[in-house]
């Protein structure tokens, strides 16, 4: 079975075709700068050299068609069993489901909670629906891995009727990434005895942490929307709601204006003032920029605080795993988060950490809690769950 995984961004589109027999990537493509006359297109078939070109890519329809035209050169679209999407959020819908009109309507109903994320998926899905193709479109919702959260973890302290009538509760996100880390940590470090406790730290432009016991999510830092929890590149993270109301009153801000501030002017960028990219922040910090140093320390502090919370919820941990762009690639960030945690049994090995392994342990041999760098593989998780959906099996979510 061959499954195409579509990964849309605000001005980019990526896709991978996986052969589910061995999970090999047969074909992959990336389109950048959609809407630009100097768009960048790169693609590669398995075992072949990557091809790259600059061309006019006016819109999403052109971007997706470009990748499919290249794919058709060697693989018939009749051989594609489905297109899988890592969809984000929908009202009263989670799990792995076919993207029917009813499901798309449910995504639109909750679009104000994740406006940028949901819109790019709705756009990409609509493009595929316009095409003359026979394969189903299937979404694995980011909320799915967190569907077993206990009520005490997902309820907010507001009148219960708002949960009943409007579904206001914690949902959690980055589900495919945290699910992969749950599986991979147990493969690498599990001893067969239970419980196996992992804390998954997905740190990048969008960041969240998850407390996992025996492969099940018990709590996660994001809430009803991807806004809460850790600072993100330009999204706020945790914020006192009354501080927000006060700000709106003082600045005479509309809902649309405050939404824009929360999703595009806040987070790491809001503190640093120049960039929300941790690579830029660390570079500026090392040159003595105080605001950048403050942004770095604030982000690291938030991560450390959530790790502490989840150590309490899990009653300890067998492993803390760092994944995604910053988690995998920034020794400075990992050191900033885990310094002075020796009394918790967490001890980094400085040499291992600075060596920045692609996958492996970075904790000291005498550390009670293992610390590891593990690259995530969200496409694999989406493809496996789509395969189960097509075969009529339960997704296991």
C-alpha positions as a LaTeX table, in Angstrom:
\begin{tabular}{lrrr}
\hline
Residue & $x$ (\AA) & $y$ (\AA) & $z$ (\AA) \\
\hline
Unk1 & 0.00 & 0.00 & 0.00 \\
Unk2 & 1.26 & 3.47 & $-0.95$ \\
Unk3 & 0.09 & 6.52 & 1.01 \\
Unk4 & 0.84 & 10.14 & 0.16 \\
Unk5 & 1.31 & 12.41 & 3.19 \\
Unk6 & 0.49 & 16.08 & 2.53 \\
Unk7 & 2.00 & 18.72 & 4.80 \\
Unk8 & 0.85 & 22.25 & 3.95 \\
Unk9 & 2.30 & 25.44 & 5.40 \\
Unk10 & 1.27 & 29.07 & 5.04 \\
Unk11 & 3.56 & 29.61 & 1.99 \\
Unk12 & 4.93 & 26.10 & 1.51 \\
Unk13 & 3.82 & 22.59 & 0.69 \\
Unk14 & 5.61 & 19.31 & 1.38 \\
Unk15 & 4.63 & 15.76 & 0.56 \\
Unk16 & 6.01 & 12.25 & 0.95 \\
Unk17 & 4.86 & 9.03 & $-0.67$ \\
Unk18 & 5.43 & 6.08 & 1.65 \\
Unk19 & 5.43 & 2.40 & 0.77 \\
Unk20 & 3.75 & 0.91 & 3.83 \\
Unk21 & 5.32 & $-2.52$ & 3.34 \\
Unk22 & 8.61 & $-1.23$ & 4.69 \\
Unk23 & 7.77 & 2.44 & 5.48 \\
Unk24 & 10.27 & 3.59 & 2.84 \\
Unk25 & 9.88 & 7.05 & 1.32 \\
Unk26 & 9.45 & 6.48 & $-2.43$ \\
Unk27 & 9.07 & 10.13 & $-3.38$ \\
Unk28 & 9.25 & 13.46 & $-1.59$ \\
Unk29 & 8.84 & 17.05 & $-2.69$ \\
Unk30 & 8.95 & 20.55 & $-1.21$ \\
Unk31 & 7.46 & 23.72 & $-2.67$ \\
Unk32 & 8.53 & 26.97 & $-1.04$ \\
Unk33 & 7.45 & 30.58 & $-1.58$ \\
Unk34 & 4.01 & 29.77 & $-2.93$ \\
Unk35 & 2.62 & 32.92 & $-4.56$ \\
Unk36 & 6.08 & 34.10 & $-5.57$ \\
Unk37 & 7.41 & 34.28 & $-9.12$ \\
Unk38 & 10.68 & 32.89 & $-7.72$ \\
Unk39 & 9.18 & 29.87 & $-6.00$ \\
Unk40 & 11.54 & 27.03 & $-5.09$ \\
Unk41 & 10.72 & 23.44 & $-6.00$ \\
Unk42 & 12.74 & 20.42 & $-4.94$ \\
Unk43 & 11.87 & 16.76 & $-5.36$ \\
Unk44 & 13.49 & 13.36 & $-5.14$ \\
Unk45 & 12.64 & 9.77 & $-5.98$ \\
Unk46 & 14.15 & 7.08 & $-3.78$ \\
Unk47 & 17.72 & 6.26 & $-4.81$ \\
Unk48 & 17.97 & 9.23 & $-7.16$ \\
Unk49 & 19.55 & 12.66 & $-6.99$ \\
Unk50 & 17.45 & 15.55 & $-5.70$ \\
Unk51 & 16.17 & 17.89 & $-8.41$ \\
Unk52 & 15.80 & 21.61 & $-7.66$ \\
Unk53 & 14.40 & 24.50 & $-9.67$ \\
Unk54 & 13.14 & 28.07 & $-9.35$ \\
Unk55 & 9.81 & 28.80 & $-11.03$ \\
Unk56 & 6.58 & 30.77 & $-10.77$ \\
Unk57 & 4.24 & 29.02 & $-8.31$ \\
Unk58 & 1.20 & 31.30 & $-8.13$ \\
Unk59 & $-0.99$ & 29.37 & $-5.68$ \\
Unk60 & $-1.60$ & 26.13 & $-3.79$ \\
Unk61 & $-3.34$ & 24.52 & $-6.74$ \\
Unk62 & $-0.20$ & 25.02 & $-8.84$ \\
Unk63 & 2.04 & 23.78 & $-6.03$ \\
Unk64 & 0.17 & 20.53 & $-5.45$ \\
Unk65 & $-0.28$ & 19.88 & $-9.17$ \\
Unk66 & 3.44 & 20.39 & $-9.66$ \\
Unk67 & 4.27 & 17.64 & $-7.16$ \\
Unk68 & 1.65 & 15.27 & $-8.60$ \\
Unk69 & 2.84 & 15.85 & $-12.18$ \\
Unk70 & 6.36 & 14.90 & $-11.10$ \\
Unk71 & 5.05 & 11.85 & $-9.26$ \\
Unk72 & 3.11 & 10.70 & $-12.34$ \\
Unk73 & 6.34 & 10.52 & $-14.32$ \\
Unk74 & 7.22 & 7.27 & $-12.54$ \\
Unk75 & 4.25 & 6.24 & $-10.39$ \\
Unk76 & 0.61 & 6.01 & $-11.39$ \\
Unk77 & $-1.77$ & 7.88 & $-9.11$ \\
Unk78 & $-3.97$ & 4.78 & $-9.27$ \\
Unk79 & $-1.35$ & 3.16 & $-7.04$ \\
Unk80 & $-1.89$ & 5.76 & $-4.30$ \\
Unk81 & $-4.29$ & 4.34 & $-1.72$ \\
Unk82 & $-5.00$ & 7.64 & 0.06 \\
Unk83 & $-3.71$ & 11.10 & 0.91 \\
Unk84 & $-3.12$ & 11.58 & 4.62 \\
Unk85 & $-3.15$ & 14.94 & 6.42 \\
Unk86 & $-1.90$ & 15.84 & 9.90 \\
Unk87 & $-5.03$ & 17.86 & 10.57 \\
Unk88 & $-5.19$ & 20.00 & 13.69 \\
Unk89 & $-8.58$ & 20.49 & 15.31 \\
Unk90 & $-12.30$ & 20.01 & 14.63 \\
Unk91 & $-15.42$ & 20.42 & 16.75 \\
Unk92 & $-16.53$ & 17.03 & 18.15 \\
Unk93 & $-14.16$ & 15.17 & 15.79 \\
Unk94 & $-10.85$ & 13.49 & 16.55 \\
Unk95 & $-9.00$ & 10.30 & 15.62 \\
Unk96 & $-8.27$ & 9.24 & 12.06 \\
Unk97 & $-11.22$ & 9.95 & 9.76 \\
Unk98 & $-12.10$ & 10.54 & 6.13 \\
Unk99 & $-12.27$ & 14.24 & 5.38 \\
Unk100 & $-15.93$ & 14.47 & 4.39 \\
Unk101 & $-17.85$ & 17.71 & 4.04 \\
Unk102 & $-19.15$ & 17.22 & 7.59 \\
Unk103 & $-15.61$ & 16.91 & 8.97 \\
Unk104 & $-14.50$ & 20.00 & 7.04 \\
Unk105 & $-17.46$ & 21.89 & 8.51 \\
Unk106 & $-16.33$ & 20.77 & 11.99 \\
Unk107 & $-12.82$ & 22.07 & 11.23 \\
Unk108 & $-14.26$ & 25.43 & 10.18 \\
Unk109 & $-16.34$ & 25.60 & 13.38 \\
Unk110 & $-13.14$ & 25.56 & 15.47 \\
Unk111 & $-11.03$ & 27.55 & 13.02 \\
Unk112 & $-10.87$ & 30.62 & 15.31 \\
Unk113 & $-8.92$ & 28.50 & 17.82 \\
Unk114 & $-6.17$ & 27.66 & 15.32 \\
Unk115 & $-6.74$ & 30.11 & 12.46 \\
Unk116 & $-3.44$ & 29.79 & 10.61 \\
Unk117 & $-3.03$ & 26.03 & 11.04 \\
Unk118 & $-6.59$ & 25.14 & 10.06 \\
Unk119 & $-6.77$ & 27.47 & 7.06 \\
Unk120 & $-3.73$ & 25.98 & 5.33 \\
Unk121 & $-5.15$ & 22.48 & 5.73 \\
Unk122 & $-8.58$ & 23.54 & 4.47 \\
Unk123 & $-6.87$ & 25.12 & 1.46 \\
Unk124 & $-4.80$ & 22.04 & 0.64 \\
Unk125 & $-7.74$ & 19.67 & 1.13 \\
Unk126 & $-9.93$ & 21.81 & $-1.12$ \\
Unk127 & $-7.28$ & 21.62 & $-3.86$ \\
Unk128 & $-7.24$ & 17.82 & $-3.75$ \\
Unk129 & $-11.06$ & 17.75 & $-3.79$ \\
Unk130 & $-11.03$ & 19.79 & $-7.02$ \\
Unk131 & $-8.79$ & 17.26 & $-8.74$ \\
Unk132 & $-9.90$ & 14.28 & $-10.77$ \\
Unk133 & $-8.49$ & 11.67 & $-8.40$ \\
Unk134 & $-10.10$ & 8.62 & $-6.83$ \\
Unk135 & $-8.13$ & 8.18 & $-3.63$ \\
Unk136 & $-9.73$ & 9.16 & $-0.29$ \\
Unk137 & $-8.51$ & 12.10 & 1.77 \\
Unk138 & $-7.94$ & 11.09 & 5.39 \\
Unk139 & $-6.98$ & 13.24 & 8.38 \\
Unk140 & $-5.24$ & 12.21 & 11.59 \\
Unk141 & $-6.14$ & 14.97 & 14.04 \\
Unk142 & $-3.42$ & 16.33 & 16.31 \\
Unk143 & $-5.82$ & 15.99 & 19.22 \\
Unk144 & $-6.16$ & 12.23 & 18.77 \\
Unk145 & $-3.18$ & 11.11 & 20.86 \\
Unk146 & $-4.49$ & 13.17 & 23.78 \\
Unk147 & $-8.02$ & 11.76 & 23.69 \\
Unk148 & $-7.37$ & 9.67 & 26.82 \\
Unk149 & $-6.51$ & 12.60 & 29.08 \\
Unk150 & $-8.31$ & 12.23 & 32.42 \\
Unk151 & $-11.01$ & 14.84 & 33.17 \\
Unk152 & $-8.92$ & 16.44 & 35.91 \\
Unk153 & $-6.26$ & 17.15 & 33.28 \\
Unk154 & $-8.53$ & 18.52 & 30.54 \\
Unk155 & $-11.16$ & 20.50 & 32.44 \\
Unk156 & $-10.89$ & 24.25 & 33.03 \\
Unk157 & $-12.18$ & 26.04 & 36.12 \\
Unk158 & $-15.16$ & 27.67 & 34.41 \\
Unk159 & $-18.87$ & 26.79 & 34.66 \\
Unk160 & $-19.24$ & 23.14 & 33.67 \\
Unk161 & $-22.06$ & 23.97 & 31.26 \\
Unk162 & $-19.54$ & 25.65 & 28.93 \\
Unk163 & $-17.69$ & 22.37 & 28.63 \\
Unk164 & $-20.97$ & 20.56 & 27.95 \\
Unk165 & $-22.39$ & 23.12 & 25.52 \\
Unk166 & $-19.29$ & 24.41 & 23.73 \\
Unk167 & $-16.62$ & 21.77 & 24.31 \\
Unk168 & $-14.31$ & 24.18 & 26.15 \\
Unk169 & $-11.53$ & 21.95 & 27.50 \\
Unk170 & $-7.90$ & 21.07 & 26.90 \\
Unk171 & $-7.38$ & 19.10 & 23.66 \\
Unk172 & $-3.63$ & 19.16 & 23.15 \\
Unk173 & $-1.65$ & 19.13 & 19.90 \\
Unk174 & 1.52 & 17.74 & 18.25 \\
Unk175 & $-0.16$ & 14.38 & 18.73 \\
Unk176 & 1.64 & 12.58 & 15.90 \\
Unk177 & 5.04 & 13.72 & 17.16 \\
Unk178 & 4.37 & 12.80 & 20.80 \\
Unk179 & 2.95 & 9.43 & 19.71 \\
Unk180 & 6.12 & 8.68 & 17.75 \\
Unk181 & 8.31 & 9.66 & 20.72 \\
Unk182 & 6.19 & 7.43 & 22.98 \\
Unk183 & 6.84 & 4.46 & 20.71 \\
Unk184 & 10.48 & 5.19 & 20.02 \\
Unk185 & 11.50 & 5.82 & 23.63 \\
Unk186 & 10.01 & 2.52 & 24.70 \\
Unk187 & 11.73 & 0.73 & 21.82 \\
Unk188 & 15.08 & 2.21 & 22.80 \\
Unk189 & 14.89 & 2.30 & 26.58 \\
Unk190 & 11.98 & 0.15 & 27.72 \\
Unk191 & 12.80 & $-2.84$ & 29.90 \\
Unk192 & 9.43 & $-4.55$ & 29.59 \\
Unk193 & 8.33 & $-3.63$ & 33.07 \\
Unk194 & 5.55 & $-1.14$ & 33.62 \\
Unk195 & 4.96 & 1.68 & 34.03 \\
Unk196 & 7.26 & 3.18 & 31.40 \\
Unk197 & 7.27 & 6.95 & 31.84 \\
Unk198 & 8.44 & 9.43 & 29.20 \\
Unk199 & 8.37 & 13.20 & 28.92 \\
Unk200 & 8.33 & 14.26 & 25.27 \\
Unk201 & 9.66 & 17.76 & 24.55 \\
Unk202 & 8.69 & 18.87 & 21.03 \\
Unk203 & 10.58 & 22.17 & 20.74 \\
Unk204 & 10.70 & 24.28 & 17.60 \\
Unk205 & 8.77 & 27.12 & 16.01 \\
Unk206 & 5.76 & 25.48 & 17.63 \\
Unk207 & 6.45 & 23.75 & 20.95 \\
Unk208 & 4.70 & 21.52 & 23.45 \\
Unk209 & 5.49 & 18.95 & 26.13 \\
Unk210 & 3.66 & 15.71 & 26.88 \\
Unk211 & 3.59 & 13.39 & 29.92 \\
Unk212 & 3.36 & 9.79 & 28.69 \\
Unk213 & 2.83 & 6.59 & 30.67 \\
Unk214 & 2.87 & 3.22 & 28.89 \\
Unk215 & 2.34 & 4.94 & 25.53 \\
Unk216 & $-0.67$ & 6.97 & 26.71 \\
Unk217 & $-0.79$ & 10.77 & 26.98 \\
Unk218 & $-1.69$ & 11.81 & 30.53 \\
Unk219 & $-1.21$ & 15.55 & 30.12 \\
Unk220 & 0.18 & 18.03 & 27.63 \\
Unk221 & 1.09 & 21.70 & 27.68 \\
Unk222 & $-1.16$ & 23.02 & 24.89 \\
Unk223 & $-4.82$ & 23.50 & 25.69 \\
Unk224 & $-8.01$ & 24.05 & 23.70 \\
Unk225 & $-5.88$ & 25.88 & 21.16 \\
Unk226 & $-2.19$ & 25.80 & 20.23 \\
Unk227 & $-1.88$ & 29.18 & 22.01 \\
Unk228 & $-1.39$ & 27.99 & 25.57 \\
Unk229 & 1.54 & 26.24 & 27.23 \\
Unk230 & 5.10 & 27.03 & 26.17 \\
Unk231 & 6.14 & 30.16 & 24.34 \\
Unk232 & 6.10 & 29.54 & 20.61 \\
Unk233 & 7.97 & 31.45 & 17.92 \\
Unk234 & 5.29 & 34.15 & 17.66 \\
Unk235 & 2.39 & 32.68 & 19.70 \\
Unk236 & 1.96 & 33.72 & 23.27 \\
Unk237 & 1.88 & 30.56 & 25.37 \\
Unk238 & 0.42 & 30.74 & 28.89 \\
Unk239 & $-1.20$ & 34.08 & 29.72 \\
Unk240 & $-3.43$ & 35.22 & 32.57 \\
Unk241 & $-6.87$ & 35.84 & 30.95 \\
Unk242 & $-7.44$ & 38.93 & 33.09 \\
Unk243 & $-4.15$ & 40.40 & 31.89 \\
Unk244 & $-5.50$ & 39.94 & 28.37 \\
Unk245 & $-8.83$ & 41.61 & 29.22 \\
Unk246 & $-7.00$ & 44.49 & 30.89 \\
Unk247 & $-4.77$ & 44.95 & 27.83 \\
Unk248 & $-7.79$ & 45.00 & 25.51 \\
Unk249 & $-9.44$ & 47.67 & 27.65 \\
Unk250 & $-6.32$ & 49.83 & 27.94 \\
Unk251 & $-5.39$ & 49.64 & 24.25 \\
Unk252 & $-9.02$ & 49.61 & 22.98 \\
Unk253 & $-8.28$ & 46.43 & 21.03 \\
Unk254 & $-10.86$ & 44.46 & 19.07 \\
Unk255 & $-11.02$ & 40.66 & 19.11 \\
Unk256 & $-9.43$ & 40.58 & 15.64 \\
Unk257 & $-6.61$ & 42.88 & 16.76 \\
Unk258 & $-5.82$ & 40.94 & 19.92 \\
Unk259 & $-5.94$ & 37.65 & 18.00 \\
Unk260 & $-3.32$ & 39.00 & 15.61 \\
Unk261 & $-1.11$ & 40.09 & 18.51 \\
Unk262 & $-1.41$ & 36.67 & 20.16 \\
Unk263 & $-0.54$ & 34.67 & 17.04 \\
Unk264 & 1.95 & 36.88 & 15.21 \\
Unk265 & 3.58 & 39.33 & 17.64 \\
Unk266 & 4.01 & 37.36 & 20.84 \\
Unk267 & 5.95 & 34.39 & 22.19 \\
Unk268 & 9.72 & 34.37 & 21.75 \\
Unk269 & 9.42 & 37.13 & 19.14 \\
Unk270 & 7.42 & 39.30 & 21.54 \\
Unk271 & 10.19 & 39.23 & 24.15 \\
Unk272 & 13.17 & 39.29 & 21.78 \\
Unk273 & 11.67 & 42.01 & 19.59 \\
Unk274 & 13.48 & 40.92 & 16.43 \\
Unk275 & 13.05 & 37.19 & 15.82 \\
Unk276 & 11.06 & 34.20 & 17.04 \\
Unk277 & 13.62 & 31.75 & 15.67 \\
Unk278 & 15.72 & 30.34 & 18.51 \\
Unk279 & 18.76 & 30.12 & 16.21 \\
Unk280 & 18.66 & 33.89 & 15.74 \\
Unk281 & 17.92 & 34.42 & 19.43 \\
Unk282 & 20.90 & 32.31 & 20.56 \\
Unk283 & 23.22 & 34.00 & 18.06 \\
Unk284 & 22.19 & 37.45 & 19.31 \\
Unk285 & 22.39 & 36.32 & 22.94 \\
Unk286 & 25.96 & 35.13 & 22.44 \\
Unk287 & 26.80 & 38.58 & 21.08 \\
Unk288 & 25.50 & 40.19 & 24.26 \\
Unk289 & 21.92 & 41.13 & 23.31 \\
Unk290 & 20.04 & 41.29 & 26.63 \\
Unk291 & 16.53 & 40.98 & 25.17 \\
Unk292 & 17.57 & 37.87 & 23.27 \\
Unk293 & 19.07 & 36.43 & 26.44 \\
Unk294 & 15.81 & 37.15 & 28.25 \\
Unk295 & 13.76 & 35.45 & 25.51 \\
Unk296 & 16.01 & 32.40 & 25.64 \\
Unk297 & 15.90 & 32.15 & 29.43 \\
Unk298 & 12.12 & 32.62 & 29.52 \\
Unk299 & 11.55 & 29.86 & 26.97 \\
Unk300 & 13.93 & 27.49 & 28.79 \\
Unk301 & 12.23 & 28.32 & 32.10 \\
Unk302 & 8.79 & 27.46 & 30.73 \\
Unk303 & 10.07 & 24.11 & 29.45 \\
Unk304 & 11.75 & 23.34 & 32.76 \\
Unk305 & 8.60 & 24.22 & 34.68 \\
Unk306 & 6.46 & 21.85 & 32.63 \\
Unk307 & 9.04 & 19.08 & 32.97 \\
Unk308 & 8.81 & 19.55 & 36.73 \\
Unk309 & 5.02 & 19.35 & 36.63 \\
Unk310 & 5.11 & 16.16 & 34.61 \\
Unk311 & 7.71 & 14.55 & 36.84 \\
Unk312 & 5.18 & 15.03 & 39.63 \\
Unk313 & 2.25 & 13.69 & 37.59 \\
Unk314 & 4.23 & 10.63 & 36.40 \\
Unk315 & 5.90 & 10.13 & 39.80 \\
Unk316 & 9.28 & 10.35 & 38.10 \\
Unk317 & 10.39 & 9.54 & 34.57 \\
Unk318 & 12.41 & 6.90 & 32.78 \\
Unk319 & 13.37 & 9.22 & 29.94 \\
Unk320 & 13.10 & 12.83 & 28.84 \\
Unk321 & 13.22 & 13.09 & 25.05 \\
Unk322 & 14.03 & 16.22 & 23.04 \\
Unk323 & 12.68 & 16.38 & 19.50 \\
Unk324 & 11.78 & 18.79 & 16.65 \\
Unk325 & 14.05 & 21.54 & 15.30 \\
Unk326 & 15.29 & 23.23 & 18.46 \\
Unk327 & 14.98 & 20.17 & 20.68 \\
Unk328 & 17.13 & 18.07 & 18.36 \\
Unk329 & 19.64 & 20.68 & 17.26 \\
Unk330 & 20.35 & 23.05 & 20.13 \\
Unk331 & 22.76 & 21.83 & 22.84 \\
Unk332 & 22.56 & 25.31 & 24.41 \\
Unk333 & 18.80 & 25.03 & 24.81 \\
Unk334 & 18.92 & 21.54 & 26.34 \\
Unk335 & 21.62 & 22.68 & 28.77 \\
Unk336 & 19.65 & 25.81 & 29.62 \\
Unk337 & 16.58 & 23.71 & 30.42 \\
Unk338 & 18.24 & 20.95 & 32.44 \\
Unk339 & 20.92 & 22.76 & 34.40 \\
Unk340 & 20.56 & 22.44 & 38.18 \\
Unk341 & 18.31 & 19.36 & 38.04 \\
Unk342 & 20.75 & 16.94 & 39.69 \\
Unk343 & 18.55 & 16.51 & 42.77 \\
Unk344 & 15.79 & 15.30 & 40.44 \\
Unk345 & 18.08 & 12.61 & 39.08 \\
Unk346 & 18.58 & 14.43 & 35.75 \\
Unk347 & 22.24 & 14.88 & 34.82 \\
Unk348 & 23.38 & 15.87 & 31.33 \\
Unk349 & 26.71 & 14.66 & 29.98 \\
Unk350 & 28.15 & 17.88 & 28.57 \\
Unk351 & 30.30 & 16.17 & 25.95 \\
Unk352 & 27.45 & 13.97 & 24.70 \\
Unk353 & 25.08 & 16.93 & 24.63 \\
Unk354 & 27.51 & 19.13 & 22.70 \\
Unk355 & 28.17 & 16.30 & 20.22 \\
Unk356 & 24.49 & 16.67 & 19.30 \\
Unk357 & 23.75 & 13.09 & 18.19 \\
Unk358 & 21.10 & 12.51 & 15.55 \\
Unk359 & 19.56 & 9.98 & 17.91 \\
Unk360 & 20.88 & 8.83 & 21.25 \\
Unk361 & 21.48 & 9.45 & 24.93 \\
Unk362 & 22.97 & 12.72 & 26.15 \\
Unk363 & 22.63 & 12.02 & 29.88 \\
Unk364 & 25.47 & 11.01 & 32.16 \\
Unk365 & 25.87 & 7.31 & 32.91 \\
Unk366 & 24.90 & 7.91 & 36.55 \\
Unk367 & 21.80 & 9.96 & 35.68 \\
Unk368 & 18.73 & 8.27 & 37.17 \\
Unk369 & 16.57 & 9.72 & 34.39 \\
Unk370 & 17.78 & 9.11 & 30.85 \\
Unk371 & 17.88 & 12.14 & 28.55 \\
Unk372 & 17.80 & 11.54 & 24.81 \\
Unk373 & 17.69 & 13.29 & 21.46 \\
Unk374 & 15.19 & 11.55 & 19.17 \\
Unk375 & 14.16 & 12.84 & 15.73 \\
Unk376 & 10.41 & 12.71 & 15.34 \\
Unk377 & 8.63 & 11.14 & 12.36 \\
Unk378 & 5.13 & 12.53 & 12.12 \\
Unk379 & 4.65 & 11.38 & 8.52 \\
Unk380 & 5.22 & 7.76 & 9.54 \\
Unk381 & 2.62 & 8.01 & 12.31 \\
Unk382 & 0.04 & 9.62 & 9.98 \\
Unk383 & 0.67 & 7.02 & 7.28 \\
Unk384 & 0.33 & 4.08 & 9.73 \\
Unk385 & $-2.94$ & 5.42 & 11.13 \\
Unk386 & $-4.30$ & 6.07 & 7.63 \\
Unk387 & $-3.37$ & 2.51 & 6.68 \\
Unk388 & $-5.28$ & 1.19 & 9.71 \\
Unk389 & $-8.25$ & 3.37 & 8.82 \\
Unk390 & $-8.34$ & 2.04 & 5.26 \\
Unk391 & $-8.15$ & $-1.55$ & 6.46 \\
Unk392 & $-11.05$ & $-1.01$ & 8.84 \\
Unk393 & $-8.97$ & $-1.53$ & 11.94 \\
Unk394 & $-9.21$ & 0.69 & 15.00 \\
Unk395 & $-6.57$ & 3.39 & 14.93 \\
Unk396 & $-5.53$ & 2.53 & 18.47 \\
Unk397 & $-5.93$ & 6.18 & 19.45 \\
\hline
\end{tabular}
